[in-house]
Amino acid sequence: QLQLQESGPGLVKPSETLSLTCTVSGGSISSSSYYWGWVRQPPGKGLEWIGNFHYSGSVYYNPSLRSRVTISVDSSKNQFSLRLTSVTAADTAVYYCARPNGLITAPFYFDSWGQGTLVTVSS
Amino acid sequence: EIVLTQSPVTLSLSPGERATLSCRASQSVTSTSLAWYQHKAGQAPRLLIYGASSRATGIPDRFSGSGSGTEFTLTINRLEPEDFAVYYCQQYDRSPPGYTFGQGTKLEIK
């Protein structure tokens, strides 16, 4: 059974870089069949997609975050990571890693999610 | 960018009743790209419906999805206590690739 688990600091200072890691078990992030992604939820608000990547190197980001986001992979550890630079209080959210699924050319929906990790941006 | 508007914002019902949740898109959406999720506080979102009407693995048949174009509906028959949660619709754009979510409908116990 596929499992995803987020990890990383729960507190980040304004203007610094948020870094999170998602560890995948029960499946390989090197699989050509799937993308992997990040979604966040600010307190009291709805879900916001951050970005997806494929092991082949294909990556795409939410245009509203593109200038600050990088998703990378460490296949030796079966992990992928999120970096978000120049954070502000508006980046305070629960961050989820998730697996998009559907067609490899169009991963329509997210069928597996991590439990989420709260990241607070505050000095 | 396609905007998804869910209604109502809050729905108060009793166990055993039927819930009807609406998701309206600002422009036509292909049915294959429309999904619904259940989200409980402190838990991971759970995929319920994909392709507008296909139930995800392990989802009870009291959950059903329907609709096309700009109007989509999630129906939950015979509400169980565990069904009270927040529900989100989501759509996928091919060009440029990306996802948008509705703002959510909170289904609460009356």
Interface residues (C-beta under 8 A of the other chain):
Chain A: V39 K45 G46 L47 E48 W49 N52 Y60 N62 P63 Y96 A98 G102 A106 P107 F108 Y109 F110 D111 W113 G114 Q115 G116
Chain B: T32 S33 A35 Y37 H39 G42 Q43 A44 P45 R46 L47 Y50 G51 A56 Y88 Q90 Y92 R94 P96 P97 G98 Y99 T100 F101 G102 Q103 G104
